[in-house]
Amino acid sequence: MGAPAVENTSGQGSHAVVPKEVKGWNWGAFLLTWIWGIGNNVRQALIVLIPLAGFIMAIVLESEPAWLGRQRTWGMSGEVWIALFLVMPLIGFIMAIVLGMKGSEWAWKNKRSVSVEHFRRTQRTWAWWGIGISAVLAGFLAAAIIPNIPQEPDWLKTEAALTELHNVQTAVTAMMMDNSLDALPNPVSRATNNMGAFPDATSVAGSADKLKDWKGNTYGSGDKNGYLLYGHDETANGESTTLVNYFVVPHSIGTYIVSAAGEVTQVSTGYK
């Protein structure tokens, strides 16, 4: 007999029982905060806007005598402004961490989902949007800042290489967890920067190496082979569709190999 179906208690409010399959860290809530909150009926997420609202109010109050035509009778000192710049982002970051920890539970209680599987898929979509948007913003920031930093170019290259290694390792770990892999059946041992063929490009769909998808359905000959960071076929439907990307771009700057346990090694950084 199969496992009993998990009762769908989603959308029943603060007293709803949250299934264990729903609990856990929520990257979408952490990275998108109030945007994710609006989409998931989690009003607690709007707390991250309080620091921004406070900062705007401080600017309005500071300029009040001018736009009201009154003579200035008060003003905030430089120390107060420094405190605002330091404390307000900290408050927002702390709330983002809270959302990452509790967001899934709050979303389950506040918004109706078709099933646990549907809820998990929706939250994974939010997570990939969060990762993608964060990567784009980080790229814009890096493009604006790095060209204007003439000193220590070697240090910057080292940091960039270490950051990419961390991102590749994180992506491999996430992919293995999503696919319930304790070990990669055919880990890549020849250095590559092709994330569409890494960390395991040769496990045949439908074979013992890649037998079932995350819902327990059996892969077939029409499904895409391999466990990949870019363009991974996560659904056993007889087609190479429903592809997901654990790494934002198809090719990394450095080259990598990986062990069966999922431990990534950076063979070259890609920087001269």
Secondary structure, 3 states (H helix, E strand, C coil): CCCCCCCCCCCCCCCCCCCCCCCCCCHHHHHHHHHHHHHCCCHHHHHHHHHHHHHHHHHHHHHHHHHCCCCCCCCCCHHHHHHHHHHHHHHHHHHHHHHHHHHHHHHHHHCCCCCHHHHHHHHHHHHHHHHHHHHHHHHHHHHHHHHHCCCCHHHHHHHHHHHHHHHHHHHHHHHHHHCCCCCCCCCCCCCEEEHHHCEECCCCECCCCECECCCCCECCCCCCCCEECEEEECCCCCCCCCEEECCCCCEEEEEEEECCCCCEEEEECCCC
